[in-house]
Amino acid sequence: MYVDLPVRVTPRSSRNKLTLGSDSSLRAWVTASPTDGQANEAVCELLAQALGIAKSRITLQRGHTSRQKLLRIEGVEKDQIVERLTNG
């Protein structure tokens, strides 16, 4: 069981933050720079912390060099993700 979640990432932000849109798309702001995949890593860490899961359960499927990314989250259903991000 896995969920593919589209994420729009803004690197070099003033703080780390996640917001969930009405269409279940995710916006992420991270303080990390986009060089050498640092922002990708920061998004995975931030999301794992927000969902209360291991970072190893989140993989970047698409968008390694783009702001638009597709993250695959294993072991969690989409309803659970939405609930944890809106209540968290």
C-alpha positions in Angstrom: 0.0 0.0 0.0 1.3 3.4 -1.0 0.2 6.9 -1.9 1.7 9.1 -4.6 1.5 12.7 -3.4 2.2 15.8 -5.6 4.2 18.4 -3.8 5.2 22.0 -4.8 8.5 22.9 -3.1 9.9 26.3 -2.4 13.5 26.0 -1.3 15.5 28.7 0.6 12.5 29.8 2.6 12.7 31.5 5.9 11.3 28.5 7.7 10.1 24.9 7.2 6.4 24.6 6.6 3.8 22.3 5.1 0.3 23.2 3.9 -2.4 20.9 2.4 -4.5 22.4 -0.4 -8.2 21.7 -0.9 -7.4 19.3 -3.8 -5.0 17.3 -1.5 -1.9 18.7 -3.1 0.9 19.6 -0.8 2.9 22.8 -0.6 6.3 22.7 1.2 8.6 25.5 2.1 12.1 24.4 3.3 15.1 26.4 4.4 17.5 24.1 2.5 19.1 25.0 -0.8 18.2 23.1 -3.9 21.8 22.2 -4.7 22.9 18.6 -4.4 19.3 17.4 -3.5 19.4 19.2 -0.1 15.9 20.6 -0.6 14.5 17.2 -1.7 16.0 15.6 1.5 14.6 18.4 3.6 11.1 17.9 2.2 11.2 14.2 2.9 12.4 14.8 6.5 9.7 17.5 7.1 6.9 15.3 5.7 8.1 12.2 7.7 8.1 14.2 10.9 4.7 15.7 10.2 3.2 12.2 9.5 5.0 10.5 12.3 6.6 7.9 10.0 10.2 6.9 9.2 11.9 9.0 6.5 12.8 5.7 4.7 9.1 5.2 3.8 9.1 8.3 1.6 10.7 8.3 -1.8 11.0 10.9 -4.5 9.5 9.4 -7.7 9.6 12.5 -10.0 10.9 16.0 -10.0 14.4 15.7 -8.7 15.3 19.1 -10.2 11.9 20.7 -10.4 9.7 22.5 -7.9 6.9 20.1 -8.7 7.6 16.7 -7.2 5.9 13.4 -6.8 6.5 11.7 -3.4 5.6 8.1 -2.8 4.6 7.3 0.8 4.5 3.7 1.8 2.3 2.2 4.6 -0.1 5.1 4.9 -3.4 5.6 3.2 -4.4 9.0 1.7 -7.1 9.6 4.2 -4.6 9.1 7.0 -2.2 11.6 5.4 -4.8 14.2 5.0 -6.0 13.7 8.6 -2.5 14.0 10.1 -1.6 17.1 8.1 -4.8 18.9 8.8 -4.8 18.0 12.5 -1.1 18.1 13.1 
